[in-house]
Amino acid sequence: MSIDAVPSNAISGSASQRRKVVVSGFVGTVLEWYDFYIYGTAATVVFGVLFFPNLDPTSATLAAFAAYGIGFFLKPVGGVILSRFGDTIGRKKVLVLSLVMMGVATGLIGLLPTYADIGLMAPILLVLLRLVQSIGAGAEFGGAITMVAEFSGPRERGLLASLPALGVSLGILIGTAMFAVLSSMPREAFLQWGWRVPFLIGFTLAMVGIFMRAQVEESPAFAKLKQRNLIEQAPLSDLVRRQWRRLLIAAAARSADAVGGQLFNVFAISYCTVALKLPPSVGLTGVMLANLTGLAVIPLTGLLCDRFGRKPVYLTGLAFMAAFAFPFFWLANSREPWQIYLALILQYGVGVKIILATSGAYLAEIFDVRTRSSGVTLARTISDPLAGLTPLIATALLAATGAYWSVACFLLFFTLLAFAAVAVGPETQTADISEPGSSK
């Protein structure tokens, strides 16, 4: 029987292929967030000393963070470039390329000579590798969501498309644990070789993911398009012309977890340490507990999406985040560690993770199959510069007003924006994601 003779909504690949796609997508997302986290941590503790030694400590740290921040601005660039190929030459090839770029760049950072070895070339190479790493990461999460969704049947898509989001929590947890263990080393040994270990482990993880993705077949939906000669050669142009409303809805919906993720995963640690004068371990422990909570919340949310639909679950998560914007700070300002842990678990481990998990199926289903790779990736990465600036914006608001309410209002604005976008957007659960034109 030809592929055209099969009902399009049933084209979801074999159970064996689905498992490979889900696991390889999960591994790739783990690597994406593990890479970002270990680079950010290394920028804090070692890169300033090893790669910018001629600057004063503050300037050296700022220079290292500048290279870190570049990644958030280059992810949309990489996403636009690579996701186009996902719609024209195939989902699988782009996902393999994405992992190759991230893995090779991460491994080479772990082998990079320092300023003491090669002088000015050391920070230049560090920044260049960071650029390659970020461009590769631009298409990773959106590509993984697209691939998993197109291998999933309509009754399981909410759950399976939520699983790549587990990689966000697990990648951060692994990176946190890695540096927690290595920080106990003697300072000299850590600066000499200890800091390199997380990057080399990241390279190994990438090689495992590349091997797994090489075993995966092309997406059934893309294969059907290719067989019918319906490949869209200008997917970005098509998105702007025919699907601009859905692109705006998807991008606005995603902005809440972009801001919320960085606000509670990065700024909250600084808030506890600087504003509340608490030991760094309090904020770090809270973030770890929130990510552990997310490991349970994400698949549960996926199941709820399959049971009740995407919009009700998405809107519930956003409503919870909005309602808890001010109570988060009320709990944190108590300076009681257990209340800070509770605040982070509820707002980040539950609220943010609900909308992150729901967005998997929602974003994949809202776009036409011919432009899905570009649409999902662009909708996600267009908010990445905002995410990268969120800790800076929140810090500036706190400094300008001297009060937490300004940061709470900042979060509330993007949460309500996302709520409005999802409220006016379509329910996508019954979308026929394999048939061109079904998402107009």
MARMARRO-318819 format. One record per residue (C-alpha): x, y, z; residue in one letter. Coordinates in steps of 0.5 Angstrom, whole numbers, padded with zeros to 4 digits, always signed. Layout:
BEGIN
XYZA;...
***
This chain:
BEGIN
+0000+0000+0000M;+0003+0007-0002S;+0004+0012+0003I;-0002+0016+0000D;-0007+0011+0001A;-0006+0011+0009V;-0010+0016+0013P;-0005+0022+0014S;-0006+0023+0021N;-0004+0015+0022A;+0003+0016+0019I;+0007+0017+0025S;+0012+0011+0024G;+0013+0005+0027S;+0014+0004+0035A;+0021+0002+0034S;+0022+0009+0030Q;+0018+0013+0035R;+0022+0011+0041R;+0029+0012+0037K;+0026+0019+0035V;+0024+0021+0042V;+0030+0019+0046V;+0035+0022+0041S;+0031+0029+0041G;+0031+0028+0049F;+0039+0027+0049V;+0040+0033+0044G;+0035+0038+0048T;+0039+0035+0055V;+0046+0037+0051L;+0043+0044+0049E;+0041+0046+0056W;+0047+0043+0059Y;+0052+0046+0054D;+0049+0053+0056F;+0049+0052+0063Y;+0056+0049+0064I;+0059+0055+0059Y;+0055+0060+0064G;+0058+0057+0070T;+0065+0057+0067A;+0064+0064+0065A;+0063+0066+0072T;+0068+0062+0076V;+0074+0061+0071V;+0074+0064+0064F;+0075+0071+0066G;+0081+0068+0070V;+0084+0064+0064L;+0082+0068+0058F;+0082+0075+0060F;+0087+0075+0065P;+0089+0082+0063N;+0083+0085+0065L;+0081+0087+0072D;+0076+0081+0075P;+0070+0085+0074T;+0071+0087+0067S;+0074+0080+0066A;+0067+0077+0068T;+0063+0082+0064L;+0067+0080+0058A;+0066+0072+0059A;+0059+0074+0060F;+0059+0078+0054A;+0061+0071+0050A;+0055+0068+0054Y;+0050+0073+0052G;+0052+0072+0045I;+0049+0065+0044G;+0042+0068+0046F;+0042+0073+0040F;+0045+0068+0035L;+0040+0062+0037K;+0035+0065+0032P;+0040+0066+0027V;+0042+0059+0027G;+0035+0057+0028G;+0033+0061+0022V;+0038+0058+0017I;+0038+0051+0020L;+0030+0050+0020S;+0029+0052+0013R;+0033+0046+0011F;+0029+0042+0016G;+0023+0044+0011D;+0027+0043+0005T;+0032+0037+0005I;+0029+0034+0011G;+0028+0034+0019R;+0033+0028+0020K;+0039+0032+0017K;+0038+0038+0020V;+0038+0035+0027L;+0044+0031+0026V;+0048+0037+0024L;+0045+0041+0030S;+0048+0036+0034L;+0055+0036+0031V;+0056+0043+0031M;+0054+0043+0039M;+0058+0037+0040G;+0064+0039+0036V;+0064+0046+0039A;+0063+0044+0046T;+0069+0039+0046G;+0074+0044+0043L;+0072+0049+0048I;+0074+0043+0053G;+0081+0043+0049L;+0082+0050+0048L;+0089+0053+0050P;+0088+0059+0055T;+0091+0066+0055Y;+0097+0064+0058A;+0099+0059+0052D;+0097+0062+0046I;+0095+0070+0048G;+0090+0073+0045L;+0088+0068+0040M;+0085+0064+0046A;+0079+0069+0048P;+0078+0070+0040I;+0077+0062+0039L;+0073+0062+0045L;+0068+0067+0042V;+0068+0063+0036L;+0067+0056+0039L;+0061+0059+0043R;+0058+0062+0036L;+0058+0055+0033V;+0055+0052+0039Q;+0050+0057+0039S;+0048+0057+0032I;+0048+0049+0032G;+0043+0050+0038A;+0038+0055+0035G;+0035+0049+0031A;+0035+0043+0036E;+0029+0044+0041F;+0025+0046+0035G;+0027+0041+0031G;+0026+0036+0036A;+0019+0038+0037I;+0018+0037+0030T;+0021+0031+0029M;+0017+0028+0035V;+0011+0030+0034A;+0011+0028+0026E;+0012+0021+0029F;+0007+0021+0034S;+0000+0019+0033G;-0006+0024+0035P;-0008+0021+0042R;-0001+0021+0044E;+0002+0027+0041R;+0001+0031+0047G;+0006+0027+0052L;+0011+0025+0047L;+0012+0032+0044A;+0013+0034+0052S;+0019+0030+0053L;+0024+0034+0049P;+0022+0039+0055A;+0025+0034+0060L;+0032+0035+0057G;+0032+0043+0060V;+0031+0040+0067S;+0036+0035+0066L;+0041+0038+0062G;+0041+0044+0068I;+0041+0039+0073L;+0047+0035+0070I;+0051+0041+0069G;+0049+0044+0076T;+0052+0037+0079A;+0058+0037+0075M;+0060+0043+0077F;+0058+0042+0085A;+0063+0036+0085V;+0069+0039+0081L;+0068+0046+0085S;+0071+0041+0091S;+0077+0040+0088M;+0084+0044+0090P;+0083+0051+0086R;+0090+0050+0082E;+0087+0043+0079A;+0081+0046+0078F;+0084+0052+0074L;+0089+0047+0070Q;+0084+0041+0068W;+0078+0041+0072G;+0074+0046+0069W;+0075+0042+0062R;+0071+0036+0064V;+0064+0038+0063P;+0066+0040+0056F;+0069+0034+0054L;+0063+0030+0057I;+0058+0034+0053G;+0062+0032+0047F;+0061+0025+0049T;+0054+0026+0050L;+0053+0029+0043A;+0057+0023+0040M;+0052+0018+0043V;+0046+0023+0040G;+0049+0023+0033I;+0050+0016+0033F;+0042+0015+0035M;+0040+0020+0030R;+0043+0017+0025A;+0039+0010+0026Q;+0033+0014+0025V;+0029+0015+0019E;+0026+0021+0016E;+0020+0024+0019S;+0014+0020+0015P;+0010+0027+0014A;+0016+0030+0011F;+0017+0023+0007A;+0010+0024+0004K;+0011+0031+0002L;+0017+0029-0002K;+0014+0024-0005Q;+0008+0028-0007R;+0013+0034-0010N;+0010+0039-0005L;+0016+0041-0001I;+0016+0049+0000E;+0023+0052-0002Q;+0021+0058+0001A;+0018+0057+0008P;+0020+0063+0011L;+0017+0067+0006S;+0011+0062+0006D;+0010+0063+0014L;+0010+0071+0013V;+0005+0071+0007R;+0000+0066+0010R;+0001+0064+0017Q;+0003+0071+0020W;-0002+0071+0025R;-0001+0064+0027R;+0007+0066+0028L;+0005+0072+0032L;+0001+0067+0037I;+0006+0062+0037A;+0012+0067+0039A;+0007+0071+0044A;+0005+0064+0047A;+0013+0062+0048R;+0015+0069+0051S;+0012+0067+0058A;+0017+0061+0059D;+0023+0065+0055A;+0022+0070+0061V;+0020+0066+0066G;+0026+0061+0065G;+0031+0066+0066Q;+0028+0070+0071L;+0027+0064+0076F;+0033+0060+0073N;+0038+0065+0073V;+0036+0072+0076F;+0033+0068+0082A;+0040+0066+0085I;+0042+0073+0084S;+0036+0076+0088Y;+0037+0071+0094C;+0045+0072+0094T;+0045+0080+0093V;+0038+0083+0095A;+0037+0078+0100L;+0044+0077+0103K;+0043+0069+0103L;+0048+0064+0102P;+0049+0062+0094P;+0047+0055+0096S;+0040+0057+0098V;+0038+0060+0091G;+0042+0054+0087L;+0038+0049+0092T;+0032+0052+0090G;+0033+0052+0083V;+0035+0044+0083M;+0029+0042+0087L;+0025+0046+0082A;+0028+0042+0076N;+0027+0036+0080L;+0020+0037+0080T;+0020+0039+0073G;+0022+0032+0071L;+0015+0030+0074A;+0011+0036+0072V;+0013+0035+0064I;+0010+0028+0063P;+0004+0029+0067L;+0002+0036+0063T;+0003+0032+0057G;-0002+0027+0059L;-0007+0032+0061L;-0006+0035+0054C;-0008+0029+0051D;-0014+0028+0055R;-0017+0036+0056F;-0013+0039+0050G;-0008+0044+0049R;-0011+0051+0050K;-0014+0049+0057P;-0008+0046+0060V;-0003+0052+0057Y;-0008+0057+0060L;-0008+0054+0066T;-0001+0054+0067G;-0001+0061+0065L;-0006+0063+0070A;-0002+0060+0075F;+0004+0064+0073M;+0000+0070+0073A;-0003+0069+0080A;+0004+0067+0083F;+0008+0073+0080A;+0007+0077+0087F;+0007+0071+0092P;+0013+0068+0089F;+0017+0075+0092F;+0013+0075+0098W;+0015+0068+0100L;+0022+0069+0098A;+0023+0076+0102N;+0022+0072+0108S;+0029+0070+0107R;+0027+0063+0110E;+0030+0057+0106P;+0024+0053+0106W;+0020+0058+0103Q;+0024+0060+0098I;+0025+0053+0096Y;+0017+0053+0096L;+0017+0059+0091A;+0022+0056+0086L;+0018+0049+0086I;+0011+0052+0085L;+0013+0058+0080Q;+0019+0055+0076Y;+0018+0047+0077G;+0010+0047+0076V;+0008+0054+0073G;+0014+0055+0068V;+0014+0047+0066K;+0007+0047+0065I;+0007+0052+0059I;+0014+0049+0057L;+0011+0042+0056A;+0005+0044+0053T;+0008+0048+0048S;+0011+0042+0045G;+0005+0039+0041A;+0002+0046+0041Y;+0007+0049+0037L;+0008+0043+0032A;+0001+0043+0031E;-0001+0050+0030I;+0004+0050+0023F;+0003+0047+0016D;+0007+0041+0015V;+0011+0045+0009R;+0013+0050+0014T;+0013+0047+0021R;+0021+0046+0022S;+0021+0054+0021S;+0015+0056+0024G;+0017+0052+0031V;+0024+0054+0031T;+0023+0061+0029L;+0017+0062+0034A;+0021+0059+0040R;+0028+0063+0038T;+0025+0069+0037I;+0024+0070+0044S;+0031+0068+0046D;+0035+0075+0046P;+0029+0077+0051L;+0031+0071+0055A;+0038+0073+0055G;+0037+0080+0057L;+0032+0078+0062T;+0037+0077+0068P;+0040+0084+0066L;+0033+0087+0065I;+0030+0084+0072A;+0037+0087+0076T;+0036+0094+0073A;+0029+0094+0075L;+0030+0092+0082L;+0036+0097+0082A;+0032+0103+0079A;+0026+0102+0084T;+0029+0099+0090G;+0023+0094+0090A;+0021+0087+0088Y;+0014+0089+0085W;+0017+0092+0078S;+0020+0085+0077V;+0014+0082+0078A;+0010+0086+0074C;+0015+0085+0068F;+0014+0077+0069L;+0006+0079+0069L;+0006+0083+0063F;+0009+0077+0059F;+0005+0072+0062T;-0001+0076+0060L;+0001+0077+0053L;+0002+0069+0052A;-0005+0068+0056F;-0008+0073+0051A;-0005+0070+0045A;-0007+0063+0047V;-0014+0065+0048A;-0015+0068+0041V;-0011+0062+0038G;-0014+0055+0036P;-0015+0049+0039E;-0010+0045+0035T;-0011+0038+0038Q;-0015+0035+0033T;-0010+0038+0027A;-0008+0033+0022D;-0001+0035+0022I;+0001+0031+0016S;-0004+0034+0011E;-0001+0041+0007P;-0006+0047+0008G;-0009+0044+0015S;-0006+0049+0019S;-0008+0055+0015K;
***
